[in-house]
Amino acid sequence: MSINSLAGRGLAARSFNFGPFGSFQTRRPKMVLDVHPPHLLFLGDIKNPLDAKTAMGVLEWRPEHCIGQFRLPGCEIDLGLPDLSPAECEKSPDWSSAAWW
């Protein structure tokens, strides 16, 4: 059966490649996520710093984009940013849109 006859039946051909060490992988389109600053980093009620990896990474790589942290009661992690609620963040002069992690 040819690829054209498969496409006519609603089936699409996939392109494949072999990754490092001969592992079989499908090619996937790259997805780009564009999140505009400033950011209010959501920590929830976590107690383990490993649970805050994304927020810590954003703060490490783009500290100038982070205007505050939003923590729920019981959260033991502090990133050293001001504690803000979404309503308080909205009143901030740096506010245009925020990403909650």
N, C-alpha and C positions, 0 to 999 in steps of 0.2 A: 504494500500500500504506500503510495507516495504522500509527501507532506501536503501537496495541494488537495488530494482527496480527503485528508484528515481535516484540513481547514474548512472544506465544504460541508463537513458534518458538524461544525461548531467546535472542533477541537483545534487548539493552537499548538504549534510546535514550540518547544522551549529550547533555549540555548544553554548548554552546559559547559562547564570547564572543570579542570582538575586543580584543586588548591594545593597548598604546600603538603608535602609528604604523600601526594597521590590521593588525597581525599576528594570525594566527589561533591561538587557544589553546584547549585543553580545560580545563574546570574540574576541579580535583582536590581531594579532601578534604585539609584541613590535617593534617599528622602532628605530634604533639607527643611529644618524647622527653624523658622525665624521668629524669635521672641524679642520684642522690643523692650528696652529699658524704660523706666526704672523697675526694679524687682523687689517685691516683698517676699522674703523667703519663709515658706511655711514649714514649721518643724513638728507640728502636732503635739503629741504627749510622749515623745520618745525619751528613752533613758540611755540608750546605747549610741555612742558617737558614730558607729558604723551605719546606723539608720539615717544619718544626716549627710550621706556622701554627696548627693547631688547639690544640696544647699551649700555645703562646704566647698565643693568644686566651683560653683558659680561665684562664691565670695572670694576664693583664691584667684580665679582668673579674671574676674571683672568686678573688683571691689567698688569701683566708681559708679557701677550700675545698681548697687544694692543700697536701698534706703532704710530697710528695717527687717525685723524678724517677727513672725506671728507664731506664738507658742500657746498651746492649750495648757490648762492646769495640770500639773504633774510632770511637765517637761523639765528634764534635768540638763539639757544641752543649751548652752548660751554661746552664740557666735560673736558676741561683742557688738552687735548692732542694737539700735533702739528697739524696744518692744512696741509694736504698732498693731492696731487692729486694721482690718480693711477700711473701715470708716475713717480712722485717723490717717491712714496712708492716703486716702483720697483727698484729704484736706492739705496734704503736704505740697509745698511749692514745686517739688520735683516730680509730682505725679502726672503721668499721662495715661499709662496703663501698667498693670503689674502682673507678674506671673506668680501663681501660687504653686509651690512644689510640695 
